[in-house]
Amino acid sequence: MVNKTDNLWLNFLHLYQPANTDPYHIQEAVEKSYARLVRALEEHPSIKFTFNISGCLLLRLEELGYFDLIARIKKLIAKKQLEITGTAAYHALLPLVDEAEVVWQIKENEAILQKHFGADFKPQGFFLPEMAYGPQVAKIIKKLGYKWIVVDEILINGQLNKIDFSEVYLDENSGLKVVCRSRRFSGSYVPDNLKDFFGDNKTIITATDGELYGLRHEDPTGELEKLLKTNFFTTQLMSDFVSAEQKTVKVKLLSGNWESTPGELKKQEPYALWQKNNNKIQKAIWSLANLAQELSQKHVKAENYHWSRWHLVRGLASCTFWWASGRDFSANFGPRAWSPDEIERGINELIRSIRSLHDHTTQKTKIKAEKMYLQVQRLIWEKHWRYYWPR
C-alpha cells in the first residue's frame, strides 16, 4: 500500500550493545527488538527507516552467528527501505576523546560496514554516539566525507519545542547538513502516540534506541505492527529528506547531546551524563582513560599493542561513564544509570589496556595507573553502599 498523505514520519533507530557485554544481552536485544524491526520492514515494503548499527554490535552479531539477520538487513538496504549511517565503531563519546581516536573509530566503523554490506558501502549520514555534538568532531566528520548528522533539537538554540522540524539545517561550523529530532516525541513509545503527534505538525522526526521496540517497552499488543498497516503517514529515509530540501537554515549548533537540559547548557556542561563537574567518579575514570589514550599513542610499536588497543576501545565506550552518572531514566523506559559492575567492566578494560603494553619504559606509569584504578574502585563502592544500597 502506498500512503497518500502529507504527514511525514522520519524514524531513526540506534542499535548498539557494548562490545564487552555478556552474550545473553545481545541475544535478548536480537530476539525482542532487532529481529522484530527487520521483520516489520520486510512485511511492510512501503515503510522506510534509518538505522545506526554500531560496528561493535555487527562484530558481536557475527560472533554469535546471526548471519541471517545481517543478510536480511543487507537486502533491505538494497531495496532502499533501510539506510545505515556512519558512527564510532565502539561508541566512544567523540567530543571527549582525542582526535586520533575519533578518526580511528570512524574509519574502523566504515571497514566493518564494508565487510558486511559491500566494499564500496559509504553512508551519507552520521550518528554521533549519544548525539554528542562538538564543533571539532563535526569538522572531522565532514572531512571524512559525510553529508549530514542527526542531533537533538536543543542544540539549535538551547531550548525545547522551539524549532520547525520540517526544516533541514546547516551547521555553519562544519558545513554538515543537520536533521533535528523532537525530544518530546522521541521520549514516548511512538506507536502509541504518532496519530496524536500529527495535527499542527506535518513532519515528525523521532530518534531513539532500537531496543525501545520490544526490549525496553514490551508492546504485547503489537502497536508497532498495527501502526505500520495504517495509511495516515508516509516514511522516508533521512538522506532522501536531506537531499530533497533545496533550502537550508544556517545555524551555529551548541555543544551538547540528546539528553542535555537547558540548565546544563547554561552551566557549560554539554556532556553532563558522562562528565559532570561535581562527579568525582567520572573525573577519576576520565583521568585513567586519558592516561590510557596517552600511552596508546606513545607506544604504537610496543609488543602486544594490538591487545592494548583491544581493551582501550572497550573501556572508552560511553557506557563506562554513563553508569556512573546516577541519573534516573525510568521516564524514558530505562533504568537508573548506576551500576558498580558496569563501571568496573569499563575501568577493567582501561587498566588492562595499560597493563598489556610490554615496554619496560612504562613501568612507573603502570604503577601510577594501578593506584588510579584502585582509587576509582574505592569511590565506586563507597558511593554504592552509602547511597544506592537498598535499605
N, C-alpha and C positions, 0 to 999 in steps of 0.2 A: 504493500500500500504506500503510495506517495502522499505525504501530508500536504494539504493545501491550506496554509495559514501564514500569517505574518509573525506569529510567535516563534522566536528562535531560542533554543536551549543549547548552549555550549557547555559540555560536561568534560572536565579534566580530572583524571584519576591517577593518583600517585601510588604505585605498587612498590613496596620496599619492606625487606626484612634485613636486620643486621647480618653481616657476613659471618659472624661468630655465634649466631643464635642457635639454639637446640633444634634439631631436625623436626621435632613434632610441632614447633611453632610454624614452620613453613608449610608442613603438611596440612595443618589446620587452616591456614590462610588460603591455600590452594583449594581445599575441599569446600570451604564455606564462602569464599569471595572470588578468587581469581577464576576458577573454572566456571562459576556462575556468571560472571561478567562476560567471559568469552562465549559461553553458550547463549546468553541473551543477545549478543550481537549476531551470532550465527542464525538465530531464529527470527531476527527482525532486520532484514537486509537494508531497510531504508534508514536505520539508525547509525549514526556516526559519533564515535567518541575519540578523545585524545588521551593517550596513556603516557605516563612516565614509568618505565620499568628500570629500576636501578641495576647497573651492571652486576653488582654483587649478588642480587637476587637471581638474575639469569644464571649465574655460575652455580648457585645452590640448587636451582631447579634442574639444571643439567646433572649435577652431582647426585641428586635424589631420583633421577630417572624420569622426569616429567618432559620427555621429548615430544610426546603427542601434544601437550598443551602449547609448547613453544611453536610447533609446526602449525597449529591452528591459529595462533596469533600471527604468524607469518602470512597465512592465507588471507586473513582479514586485512592486513596491511596491503597485500597485493590487490585486494578488491576495493581499496580506498575507503573502507569502512572504519579503519583504525589508523591512527598515526602515532608514532613514538617520538618523544623528544629526547634531546641530549640531557645529560646531568653529570654529577660527580659519581664515579663508579662505586665508591664506598661511603657515600652520604656524609662527607665532611661538611661542616658549616663553613662555606668557602670564604666569607669575609674575615674569618678568624684564623685561618691557616696561612702559611707563607705562599707566595705567588708560584713558586716552583711546584708546590703540592697541588695548587689549583689546576695548573696546566696538566700535570701528570694525571690527575684524577679524571679530567675531562677527556683527554686522549685515550686513557685506558678504557673509559666507558665506550668511546667510539669503536675501539678494537673489539670489545665484547659484542656490541650490536652488530658489527660487520661479520663476526664469526657466525652469528645465528640468522641474520637477515640479509646477507649478501655483501660481497666485497666492496661494492660501491654505495652501500647504505649510508646516508648522511641526513640526519634530521634538520629541519628548518628551525624548529623551536627549541628552547632550552628551559629546563626546570632547575631552579636554584634550590638545593635541599632546604626544607623548611621555608621556602620562598624568601630566604635571607639575602636581600639585595645589599650590595656595597658598590660604590662607584668604580673602584679599580677592578673589581671582579667583573663588572659589566663590560668594561673595555676589553678585558681578556676574552670574554665570551664572543664579543663582536669580532675581535681579531681572528678567532678560530673559526669564523665562517657562519655563525648562527645569525638568524634574522630577527627573531622575536623571543621575548620572555613573557612569562605569566607571573603577575605579582598580586599582592593583596591591595585592595582599594585604598587602604590607609596610607600607602606610600605616595599617593598623588599629592595630598595636602595635609596629612596628619589627622584627618577626620574620617568618620564612617558615615555611609549613606549620603554622600555629598557629590557623587560623580555620575556621569552618564555612561552606562555600561555598553551602550551601542557604539561608542567611540573606540577607535584604535589610537593609542597614544604613541608619542615618540620621545624616547629618553634623550634629552639634549646632551647629556654627559657622554653616552656611548654610541648613539645612533641606532640603537636597537628599537624595534617597534615593541609596543607593550600592550598586553591584554590584561584587564583587571578583573579579578573575581570579586563577587559580592560576599562579604563576610557574613552578613545576616542569612542569606540563602544557603550558603555553604555550611553554616552551623546547624542545619537541620538535617533530618533524613529526607532528602529531596523528593523521592517518590510520594511521600505523604502530603507534600505541600505545593508541588510545582504548579498545579492549576490555579491556586490562590496567588502565587507569585506574579503571574501574568495579570494584566489589567492596565495600569499606567505604565507597566514595564513590558516592552515588546522583546527585549533581549535579556535573557537570564544567563549569567555566567557563574557556574559553580566549579569549585576545585576542592577536592577532598582526598583523603587517603582511600585507596581502593578497598581496604579492609573494612570500611564502613558498611559496605554492601554484603552483609552476611556474618562477618566475624564480630564486629562491634555492635551491629544492630541486626538482630536475627531475622526480622521480617518474615514471620511464619506464614503470613497470608499472601506472600509474593507480590507486594505492591510495586516493585520494580517491573516485573513482567507484565503486570496489568497496565502500568503506565505506558510501556513501550508499544502496547497494542492500540493505544488511542491515537487520535489524529488532530489534536488541538495545538500541536507544535511541530516544528522541524528541528533537525540537528545538523551540525556542520563541524568539520574538522577545524581546529583553531588556525591552522596555516591557511586554509581557504578563506576564513573570516578575515584574517590579516591582509591577504593579497587582494581580496575583493574591495577593500576600503581604500579609495584613492586619496582621501584626505586624512591627515593625522593631526592630533592636537599635541603640540610640543609641551613637555613637562620636565621639571627637574625632580627626579624621584628622590624621596627621602631614604636614607638607610633604615632598614627595618626588616620585619619578617611577617609571616601570616598570622601570628598571634600578638604582634605589637599592639600596645594600647597607646592612646593619646598621651597619657601621663608618662609612659616610658620614653616616648619620643621627645617630649619636652625636657625630660631629665637626661637626654642624650644617652639612653640605654637601649640602643636599637636591637640588641640581641640578648635581652634580659633573661630569657629562659635558659640560656647556655652560659651567660657571662654577666651575672648581676653583681653590681659593685659591692654589696654587703654580704655576698655568699662566699664564705671562707672556703667551703669545699670546692666550689667551681674554680676559685682562684688558685687553689693548690693543685688541682688537676691540670689547669692550663700551664702552670709552671713546669709540671712534669712533661706535658705534651710538647711544650716549646723546646725543652731540653732535648727530647727525643727527636724532634724535627731538625734541630741544630746538628746533632750528631749524625743523623741520616745524611744530611748534605755534606758533612765534613769527611765522612768515611765511606764514600761510594765504592772504593776499591778494597774495602776490608773483607776478610774472609767471612762468609756467612751473611753478607749484606742482603742477599735475597730474603732470608728469613727475618732479618731485622725489619725490612720493608713490609713483609707479610704481616707482621704483628702491628707495625706502626699504623697502617691504613685502617686496621680494625679498631685500634684504640682511638683514632681521630674521629670516628663516626659520631655524629651529633648526639646519639643516644647516651654516650658516656656522660655527657654534661647535662642532658635533659633530665635524666633520672635523679640528678642532684638538685633540681630546682624546687621540688616540693609543691608545685602548683597543682590545684585540683582541676581535673578535666572532666568531671562527671557530667557537666552540662554539654559537653561535646562528645558524648559516647565513649569517653576514655577514662583511665584510672587517675589516681593521684600520682604525679610524677616524682615518686620517691621509691627507690629500691636499692638497698645496700648491695644486694647480689649483682644487680645490673651495673652499678657503678664500679664494683670490683672487677666485673668482667672486662670493662674498658681499661681500667688502670693496670690490670694484669697484662693486657696486651702492650701497653706503653712501656712498662718496666721490662717485659720480655724483649721488646724491640731494642732496648739499650743493652740488656744482657747478651743479646745474640751477636753483637759486634765483636769479633775476635781480633782485636787490635790492642796491643799492650799499652798504647798511649791513652786508652780510655779508662784505665783502672781508677784513677782518682774521681773521674766523672761518674763512673759506675757506683762508687761508694756514696757520692753525693746524691745520686738518683735513688739509691736504696733508702736513704734517710727521708727523702721527699715522699717516696712511696709509702713508707710506714706512717708518715705524718698524715697523709690523705686517709689511710685506713683508720687511724685513730679518730680523725674528725668525723668520718662517716658513722662509725659505730657509736661514738658518744652522742651524736645527734639522734641517731635511731633510737637508742634506749631512753634518751631524755624526752624526746618529743613525739615519736611515732609508734613506740611500742604500745600495744593495746593495754589499757588499764582496767 
